[in-house]
Amino acid sequence: MTLRHRGWVFAALVLFVTASAGWAADRAGVPSGGTDLADAWADTLHVAAPRVTLDEIIADIGRRQRADRDSLRSVAFTAVVTVVRSPGGRAPGTADSAADSATYPYAGDWELEETALRYEQERGRPDRIVRLWERKQSFRDGVPQPPKESAHVKPAWQPRPMEMMDDLPFAEGSAKLYRYELLESTLVGGSLVHVVAFTPRDRFAPLPSGTIWVDIADFAIRRVDARFEEAVPFPWLIRAIPHYRQRQAPCSGVWFPMLETARLELRDLPLAGTGGTWEMKVELRDIVINGEPCDGAVGADGDEAGAALFWAGIDDLWDAQMPAPLRRPSSLAIATLDSLSREGARALAAMPARPPVGVRLRPAGLAFNRAQGLVPRVEVAFGRLGGALQLDTELGWGLDDRRALWGAGVNVRAAGGLTLRAGAARTTGAFGGDGRTGQRSWSALLWGSDPNHYFDRTTLAASARWQHGRAAAPRAWLEAGWSQAREFELAVHQRWNVLGRELRPEGMLAADAVDLGTLRVDGGARLGALTVGAGVASHALSPRVPGFAGDDVDLVGWHWSARWQRPDALGNRWTLRAGGGGVDGAAPAQHRVWLGNWQPDDGRGGSAGSLCGWPAGSLLGDRGAWASFELDLNVDPWRALRVPGLRGLQLRPAVFAEWAGAWGQAGESWPGADGLAADGRAGAGVRGAGAPPTGSRADVGLGFSRRVDLPLVGIGSRVELRAARAVGEAAGGRDWRFVVGIGR
């Protein structure tokens, strides 16, 4: 596969390295007074009176990085990116590659790609980027093939990269995630430089380890030498990151990255051509910060010659470890690059103030349920990239029942963190009583049974959401919404799975039809290690059941959740979860409290009431509460015991205990075709739910997890295998239960 077909890999690598230019800037200055001590520090260094401790230095660097990053109104630079890919995993021009050519002494097959980009960030707008020049060349057995070179200036808008700095070793508030060690303090010129090593406390967390050089005169990070030693982000794609190195220099009062290098070892994905070793170098030049040009000077050291010699010693060592193609000058002449850079700056300046209104078509992923079988979907978005107003549409088609799914909605981002949404959709709703509807559908396709019953659901909805903080992890949020839905029962069409099992539909509960109107309010907050959330909803239900002529039913439902999660000094992760919910009257079974089986974190800070030692539906009531304790251990027993096949999987052990209780009258609370339910209460929804007992249940267990960062699930997702045994009330000598699924 050629480099052209791997363009998405190259773009991702460029983003991985160059995105740091947006957050790594550290303004020169003096530390703020009165800083709190970071919990992770014990080392103390006497710099001047009054005493300044190393933890104060790190904490102040983190605060200044955050403040200075927020102070950047605009950043522009030209990046010269060189990427060398070795499919066999051997970097050309290093000790493990033999020389067989005087002209190109880099044996083996490898590929070289050089690109020049002009990049501009401005607060409140999407990034602007223009590709100025590119050159691609392949080598076969060390023999160069004819290169392909092009020079063109095509400006384009680009989405802002995701936030990357919260878990970095010197970001504000991240000290609890790392261990630090002061290796050396050296007087460089007229400034004291500390050499500080850092390693993650949690061996299973995909966090870097390495060394930084901190210039105390400016409280700036001058050099970074980092690596991922064990766990890596996106392990399905990345095998290892042996090193990431960065050099910074003062630029218009801001310490800014000037040169970055990285080495990534990627897995060979089918049809993607991603495998091998990727060596990368990014040189930044023609930098403009807040409208002020930067020359990238070394700085005003008291002894410039001595300081330059010190930093050159580090740089020369790093350069010697790069593969030979990265040590060579760029194929693009400096004069030509300067000319292209100026042309690119003019092209970016000539772009309109806002991106044009456009249409973006993209696949939405392949869904599956046993009512429709496979459901291919496509999304179409109308609006400006990064604009405040967006129209999103989605269309899907069930290959078995030939029923179309659709959705259309308008999103408006207002000032102050407020987002307004309105839309309509036709979807397939699923309910299985254990909270894992999506996972249950796919596990049924691959190997297991399916307890879900399915609804043809048509919904009209509107909502308003306010949040404070980053979109991915807001510190506080409040949302109010209204919806009107109509649900009809769907038949089951698919009864097979990949392993060849013929599934019987007895476990799937039939669904009655119902019209459902809902008004809801939800909110929550993150307070350090604690995340809390709560919500209340008012429902108006109109049953559409043959033979039932009762009145409409009004009821109120509520929920609350809390999660406290914190690592300890040994890297173990302690998690406490609690939650509850209920309804105040007769309700469809899917609106009541179901407890049993494993129910992953619901994303609001709590869980949906896991009971891994009990099957789904062990408890069913009008009200319920649950709590759990989990300890993820920072040990790898399989690696320590050198168990073949398991020692390299990074399986993290955990122990847990769970409790749940349900109260209120349980059973069928809605009539079927024969009239009222057995308890005499009018209702609608799921038939055949039976009458599980109320009361309380508990279990204890252990398990193993493996972080996977699946693309459709999200960063932090992990595959979990759990074994649990029921204890306490009604345990009755139950055997161990084993569950597997995707958690966070």
Sequence and secondary structure as in RCSB ss.txt:
>XXXX:A:sequence
MTLRHRGWVFAALVLFVTASAGWAADRAGVPSGGTDLADAWADTLHVAAPRVTLDEIIADIGRRQRADRDSLRSV
AFTAVVTVVRSPGGRAPGTADSAADSATYPYAGDWELEETALRYEQERGRPDRIVRLWERKQSFRDGVPQPPKES
AHVKPAWQPRPMEMMDDLPFAEGSAKLYRYELLESTLVGGSLVHVVAFTPRDRFAPLPSGTIWVDIADFAIRRVD
ARFEEAVPFPWLIRAIPHYRQRQAPCSGVWFPMLETARLELRDLPLAGTGGTWEMKVELRDIVINGEPCDGAVGA
DGDEAGAALFWAGIDDLWDAQMPAPLRRPSSLAIATLDSLSREGARALAAMPARPPVGVRLRPAGLAFNRAQGLV
PRVEVAFGRLGGALQLDTELGWGLDDRRALWGAGVNVRAAGGLTLRAGAARTTGAFGGDGRTGQRSWSALLWGSD
PNHYFDRTTLAASARWQHGRAAAPRAWLEAGWSQAREFELAVHQRWNVLGRELRPEGMLAADAVDLGTLRVDGGA
RLGALTVGAGVASHALSPRVPGFAGDDVDLVGWHWSARWQRPDALGNRWTLRAGGGGVDGAAPAQHRVWLGNWQP
DDGRGGSAGSLCGWPAGSLLGDRGAWASFELDLNVDPWRALRVPGLRGLQLRPAVFAEWAGAWGQAGESWPGADG
LAADGRAGAGVRGAGAPPTGSRADVGLGFSRRVDLPLVGIGSRVELRAARAVGEAAGGRDWRFVVGIGR
>XXXX:A:secstr
  TGGGHHHHHHHHHHHHTHHHH  EE     SS    TT       SSS   HHHHHHHHHHHHHHHHHH  EE
EEEEEEEEEEETTS  TTSTTS    SSS   S EEEEEEEEEEEEETTS EEEEEEEEEEEEEETTEE   EEE
EEEEEEEE       TTSTTSTT GGGEEEEEEEEEEETTEEEEEEEEEES TTS   EEEEEEETTTTEEEEEE
EEE S  SSTTTEEEEEEEEEEEEEETTEEEEEEEEEEEEE   TTT   EEEEEEEEEEEEEETTEE       
 TTHHHHHHHHHHHHHHHHHTS HHHHS  SS HHHHHHHHHHHHHHHHTS SS   EEEEEEEEEEEETTTEEE
EEEEEEEE TT SEEEEEEEEE TTT  EEEEEEEEEE GGGEEEEEEEEEEEEEE SSS HHHHHHHHHHTS  
  EEEEEEEEEEEEEEEEE SSSEEEEEEEEEEEEEEEE      B TT  B  GGGS  B  EEEEEEEEEEEE
EETTEEEEEEEEEEEEEE  TT     EEEEEEEEEEEEEEE TTS EEEEEEEEEEESS   GGGSEEE B   
B SSSSBS  BTTS TTSEEESEEEEEEEEEE S  HHHHTT TTTTTS  EEEEEEEEEEEES  S  S BTTB
S TTS    SB        EEEEEEEEEEEEE   TTT TT EEEEEEEEEESTT TT   EEEEEEE 
